[in-house]
Amino acid sequence: MIFRADSQDTKLFINDYNLESDWDNNMKLKSLIEWIKRWEADANGKDVQTADVTEEQHKAMAQLYTYVIQKYYEIIPAATKK
């Protein structure tokens, strides 16, 4: 499947959780590196800028992460939490 974002307002967020893990032979990290190579090979890939994330967007991400963590503690039984 190919996804093309035609809007300049499109934002890409990458979950970097477990990038350092070696239990899967670092497949998540290797996959991310390959995707970055593809994006950079594409003329549009040069426009991927993490520095362009605004303070408002950082706050929105923090609120979302806080919500997810709260739901985790609310929904997941204590015995199964690590």
N, C-alpha and C positions, 0 to 999 in steps of 0.2 A: 504494500500500500504506500502511495506517495502522498504526502501532505504538502501543499503549497500555501503559504501565508502571504496573501497579497497586500495585507494592510501593514502600513508602517507602524501601527500601534500594537502589533502582535508582540507579546513578551514570551520568552522561553524560560521556564524554571526547571532546574535540574536537581533531582534528589541525590545528594552526594553521600547519603547514608550507606555505609559498608563498602565504600570505594576501596578502602585499604584491606578488606578481607581477603584471605587467601584460601578459604575453604572451597571456593569454586574456581581455583586457579586464576583469580583476579579477573573473572569474565566481565563483571560490571565495569570495572575500570577500563579494560581493553575495549569493550563495546563503546563506552563514552569517548575514548580516544579516536576510534574509527568514525563515530558520528561527527566529531569535531573536524576530522580530516575532510569528510564529505562536505560539511558546511563551508569550510574554508576554501575548498576547491570550487565551489559555486560562487559566482560573483556576489550573490546576495549574502553569502556566509560571512563576508568581511564586515557586515553591519551588526554582528552579534556583539553587543556591548553591555557588560554587566555594570559598568560605571553609570549607565543611564537610568538605573533604577532609582526612583525618587524616594524621598523620606516617607511620603504618603504610602507608596507601594511597600516599603519595608515594614511600616506599621501594619498594613493590611496582611502581609505575610505572617507577621508576628501574631496577630489576632487569630489567623487561621490555624497556625501551629498550636497556639494556646488552646483553641477549641478542640483540636484533634487530641491533644494530650489529656484534656479534661474528660473527653468522651472515653478515652482509653481507660482511665481510672474509674469512670462511672460504669462502663459496660463489661470490661474484662474481669473475670473472677480473680481475686487476690492470689489464689493458689496457682494460677497459671502465669502470673506476672514474673518477669525475671528482673 
